[in-house]
Amino acid sequence: MSVISMKQLLEAGVHFGHQTRRWNPKMAPYIYTERNGIYIIDLQKSVGMVDDAYKAV
């Protein structure tokens, strides 16, 4: 089970990324889509990364 749920991430607004003109190409695998000039982060990948970070700490 995840430490934090996808619903909690959505409610916190974690899925909102940077403006499309200010981005790092290394983030490309984690971008879900672009909407209104802002990148939307893939929360399915984020949940897994949060779990990995939690286990490391």
DANOR-V962057 format. One record per residue. N is the residue number from 1. PSI is psi in whole degrees, -180 to 180 (NA if undefined). OMEGA is omega in degrees with one decimal (* if undefined). Layout:
((N PSI OMEGA) (N PSI OMEGA))
//
This chain:
((1 144 -178.2) (2 150 176.2) (3 -37 179.6) (4 142 -176.1) (5 162 177.8) (6 -34 178.2) (7 -42 178.6) (8 -39 177.7) (9 -43 178.0) (10 -47 -179.4) (11 -32 179.6) (12 -10 179.3) (13 23 -177.8) (14 -25 -175.2) (15 -13 178.3) (16 123 -179.1) (17 -156 -179.6) (18 169 172.4) (19 151 -175.4) (20 -25 -180.0) (21 -10 -179.6) (22 82 -177.7) (23 158 177.8) (24 124 -178.8) (25 -23 178.0) (26 -16 179.6) (27 -6 -176.0) (28 -42 -179.8) (29 -18 -175.9) (30 0 179.4) (31 126 -179.5) (32 -50 180.0) (33 -179 176.4) (34 135 179.6) (35 125 177.8) (36 40 176.6) (37 11 179.5) (38 137 175.9) (39 141 176.4) (40 125 -176.6) (41 142 177.9) (42 106 -175.7) (43 -24 177.1) (44 -40 177.3) (45 -35 -178.9) (46 -41 179.9) (47 -44 178.7) (48 -40 179.7) (49 -37 177.4) (50 -42 177.8) (51 -44 178.6) (52 -43 179.2) (53 -39 179.6) (54 -42 179.6) (55 -35 -179.0) (56 -31 -178.7) (57 NA *))
//
